[in-house]
Amino acid sequence: MELDKGMAQTVARERPSPSQIDECTWLTDAELRVYSTEYERNGFQGGLQWYRCQTSGDYVAEREIFSGRAIDVPSMFVSGKSDWGTYQRPGDFEAMQSTACTNMLACHLIEGAGHWVQQEQPEAVSRLLLQFLGERDAGG
């Protein structure tokens, strides 16, 4: 995310056009209805837990256990290029690659996908995962 722009300005250039939205096939109205029916029935508690953990003092001690630690196993990051989360905090994407993960082997921002990349571009995600796992099997 650029320092002189807010989140909405930053992701606006990645936003799909109205015609692209109309052509969206990754989540049909019937599939969306499944989600909305379940949220009506059960609420959206689970979807909010991450935010509670980030803002509540109740979880500070648990988070501090991992403060300053890195992920040292071979790692790969896959996201939709239009996922605002990747751009949410300036510098986090780069820090993940250089500091948080000491063995980051690949980062992929997939065109034509947003936050639900595995649903929006399943073939691309599967290809990248198989490639990554194949490299691990080959000792790469």
C-alpha positions as CSV (number, residue, x, y, z in Angstrom):
1,M,0.0,0.0,0.0
2,E,1.4,3.4,-0.9
3,L,2.0,5.6,2.1
4,D,0.1,8.6,0.6
5,K,-3.1,6.6,-0.1
6,G,-5.7,5.0,2.0
7,M,-6.9,1.4,1.5
8,A,-9.8,2.3,-0.7
9,Q,-7.6,4.3,-3.0
10,T,-4.9,1.6,-3.1
11,V,-7.3,-1.2,-4.0
12,A,-9.4,0.8,-6.4
13,R,-7.1,0.1,-9.3
14,E,-7.5,-3.6,-8.7
15,R,-11.3,-3.5,-8.4
16,P,-13.2,-5.5,-11.1
17,S,-15.3,-3.6,-13.6
18,P,-19.1,-3.8,-13.5
19,S,-19.0,-6.2,-16.5
20,Q,-16.4,-8.4,-14.8
21,I,-18.6,-8.6,-11.7
22,D,-21.6,-9.5,-13.9
23,E,-19.5,-12.3,-15.5
24,C,-18.4,-13.7,-12.1
25,T,-18.9,-17.4,-12.0
26,W,-16.9,-18.5,-9.0
27,L,-19.8,-18.0,-6.6
28,T,-23.2,-18.5,-8.0
29,D,-26.4,-17.1,-6.4
30,A,-27.3,-20.6,-5.2
31,E,-23.9,-20.9,-3.5
32,L,-24.2,-17.5,-2.0
33,R,-27.6,-18.4,-0.6
34,V,-26.0,-21.3,1.3
35,Y,-23.7,-18.9,3.1
36,S,-26.4,-16.3,3.8
37,T,-28.8,-18.9,5.1
38,E,-26.2,-20.3,7.4
39,Y,-25.2,-16.9,8.7
40,E,-28.9,-16.1,9.3
41,R,-29.2,-19.4,11.2
42,N,-25.9,-19.3,13.2
43,G,-24.7,-15.7,13.1
44,F,-21.2,-14.6,11.9
45,Q,-19.3,-15.1,15.2
46,G,-16.5,-17.2,13.6
47,G,-15.9,-14.6,10.9
48,L,-15.3,-12.0,13.6
49,Q,-12.9,-13.9,15.9
50,W,-9.7,-12.8,14.1
51,Y,-10.7,-9.2,14.7
52,R,-11.5,-9.8,18.4
53,C,-8.1,-11.5,18.9
54,Q,-6.3,-8.5,17.2
55,T,-8.1,-5.9,19.3
56,S,-8.8,-7.6,22.6
57,G,-6.4,-7.5,25.5
58,D,-7.5,-11.0,26.4
59,Y,-5.1,-12.5,23.8
60,V,-2.0,-10.3,24.3
61,A,-0.1,-13.0,26.3
62,E,-0.8,-15.7,23.7
63,R,0.4,-13.4,20.9
64,E,3.5,-12.3,22.8
65,I,4.7,-16.0,22.9
66,F,5.5,-15.7,19.2
67,S,6.7,-12.1,19.2
68,G,10.0,-11.9,17.3
69,R,9.9,-15.5,16.1
70,A,10.1,-16.4,12.4
71,I,8.7,-19.2,10.3
72,D,11.7,-21.2,9.3
73,V,10.3,-24.0,7.2
74,P,10.0,-23.7,3.4
75,S,7.2,-21.4,2.7
76,M,5.0,-20.0,-0.1
77,F,2.5,-17.2,-0.1
78,V,-0.5,-17.2,-2.5
79,S,-3.1,-14.4,-2.7
80,G,-5.4,-12.9,-5.1
81,K,-3.9,-9.8,-6.7
82,S,-7.1,-7.9,-5.8
83,D,-7.1,-9.0,-2.1
84,W,-7.0,-5.8,-0.1
85,G,-5.4,-7.7,2.8
86,T,-2.1,-7.9,1.0
87,Y,-1.9,-4.1,0.8
88,Q,-3.6,-3.3,4.2
89,R,-0.4,-2.4,6.1
90,P,2.4,-0.8,4.2
91,G,5.6,-2.9,4.4
92,D,4.0,-6.1,5.8
93,F,4.0,-8.0,2.5
94,E,7.8,-7.3,2.1
95,A,8.5,-8.0,5.8
96,M,6.8,-11.4,5.4
97,Q,9.1,-12.3,2.6
98,S,12.3,-11.0,4.2
99,T,11.9,-11.3,8.0
100,A,8.8,-13.3,9.1
101,C,9.7,-16.2,6.9
102,T,13.3,-17.1,6.7
103,N,12.8,-19.7,4.0
104,M,10.3,-18.0,1.7
105,L,10.6,-19.7,-1.6
106,A,7.8,-18.0,-3.6
107,C,5.1,-15.3,-3.4
108,H,2.3,-15.3,-6.0
109,L,-0.4,-12.7,-6.5
110,I,-2.9,-14.3,-8.8
111,E,-4.6,-12.1,-11.4
112,G,-8.4,-12.2,-11.5
113,A,-8.7,-13.1,-7.8
114,G,-9.4,-11.3,-4.6
115,H,-9.7,-12.6,-1.0
116,W,-11.1,-16.0,-1.9
117,V,-8.3,-16.9,-4.3
118,Q,-8.8,-20.7,-3.8
119,Q,-12.4,-20.4,-5.0
120,E,-11.9,-17.7,-7.6
121,Q,-8.9,-19.3,-9.3
122,P,-8.8,-22.9,-8.1
123,E,-6.7,-24.2,-11.0
124,A,-4.0,-21.6,-10.5
125,V,-3.8,-22.2,-6.8
126,S,-3.7,-26.0,-7.2
127,R,-1.0,-25.7,-9.9
128,L,1.2,-23.5,-7.6
129,L,0.7,-25.8,-4.6
130,L,1.5,-28.9,-6.6
131,Q,4.6,-27.2,-8.0
132,F,5.7,-26.1,-4.5
133,L,5.1,-29.6,-3.0
134,G,6.9,-31.2,-6.0
135,E,9.9,-29.1,-5.4
136,R,9.9,-30.1,-1.7
137,D,9.7,-33.8,-2.7
138,A,12.6,-33.4,-5.1
139,G,14.6,-31.8,-2.4
140,G,14.5,-28.3,-3.9
